[in-house]
Amino acid sequence: MRCQMHDKEMVHIGGSYECLACLADGSSGAAEMLKNLHSHMMDSEFRRRLNEARIPSGFTGAGFDNFVSLNPRALQIASVLRNYCANFDAQRNVRPGFLFTGNPGTGKTHLACAMVKSLVQAGFQAAYASLPRFTMELRSAYGRQGAVDALMSGLTSVDFLVLDEIDLHGSSDNDYNMLYDIINARYEREGFPTLAISNRTVERLTNDLDERLISRILGGSKPVVFDWVSRRELSRAERRMQNSTVTNAIGTTNA
């Protein structure tokens, strides 16, 4: 018995004769629907985990592709960090952490958030935390059963953690101990890198935070110094140059 539509031999299935081509045609719509549903679920899961990463609203669009490299060294650093994330499973046990230092506007937070997004996209748990904000959250959690432990666990248990404004850790011993506990817990577990960000120099950070804490962040690796002119300063210099050109042009016209 042959199928009149496909002119193919039909097969006996479940007490009746069926055309395999007809069955394939009938299931293609369902297969496409399942594919779209799976894609939607994956997108929803990614958005959920990205929301849990708590990237600042101003950097939700930050990525490696839209990082503006102000000079060849900035481009090289971005490339190294991209490769680190692409090979995170192997690299996480090689380099225990990063320390980004340099003036505001040089791209430190952009690249840090790009790393978080890249790792979340790859299925890892990553999180961003502004230390002053986290300190406030921690203080407000005192007295609520399990709240402090939950907040601390949220930072110590993720695969990759960004701690921004690490120099603004607070002035009390409790603030410092909290910071040390987070970094030390991740350092002792191995394979749980911490990226710390500060506008201060490494020397000043070491003096303010103690060499022991800085060494646990870096684990023997060198800090990444963003020592180029910031985008803000570059824009000001460009505006000054434009104003100077216009002034000179007016002066020439008047002459």
PyMOL commands that set and color helices and strands:
alter all, ss='L'
color gray80, all
select helices_A, chain A and resi 20-53+57-59+72-86+88-91+108-121+131-141+147-156+173-189+202-209+211-218+231-254
alter helices_A, ss='H'
color red, helices_A
select strands_A, chain A and resi 11-13+16-18+97-102+126-130+160-164+194-198+224-226
alter strands_A, ss='S'
color yellow, strands_A
deselect
rebuild
show_as cartoon
